[in-house]
């Protein structure tokens, strides 16, 4: 499929195309191509490569109209300078076949770190048991955690329902009382002024809590 990446400040765009592939296709497997254009729609760079091996960019020095493609659309032919390597896959570590073919980076993502929040996902007990090869215990712990999460969700849903059913004493015509739903500890929800999409933005407090080693505000999730 296609992806449009937009710089909302400069209005520059990058149109990426992920080419479909099948056993009978002549295309390079996992092929990615793209064109970077300015705010006026003028193309300046082309991108090429694969999403799992390497990506290159080349500066466009001249463009011209070529022949029509299979869909009847006229293609643009670009003349470019020599391509520049943007990214390439880092070689897998030794014995990768015994470690789910994880990269060196992926292998470090779940390493324990001292003094982190009590809600840090690296502290999830079933995950730690699994890494230690204690599979039966990990499975039992996973089931316990999932049931605990479901119980918390049921409690929150019940509290919200009760708040909706209860009306304020001074107003018998309007049902429901204000109910404050769960709020993230270090992020707040906002609407992006440029895209209109809802996202979460860091509001501060984590690093200060880590420096003080005060995690009293954290819920008990494990």
DAVEN-V973337 format. One line per field, one symbol per residue. ss: DSSP state (a for helix, b for strand, c for the rest). Layout:
ss: ???
This chain:
ss: cbbbbbccccccbbbbbbccccccccccccbbbbbbbcccccbbbbbbbbcccbbbbbbbbbbbbbbbcccccbbbbbbbcccbbbbbcccccccaaacccccaaaaaccccccccccccaaacaaaaaaacccaaaaaaaaaaaaaaaaaaaaaaaaaaaaaaacccccccccccccccccccccbbbbbccccccbbbbbcccaaaaaaacccccccccc
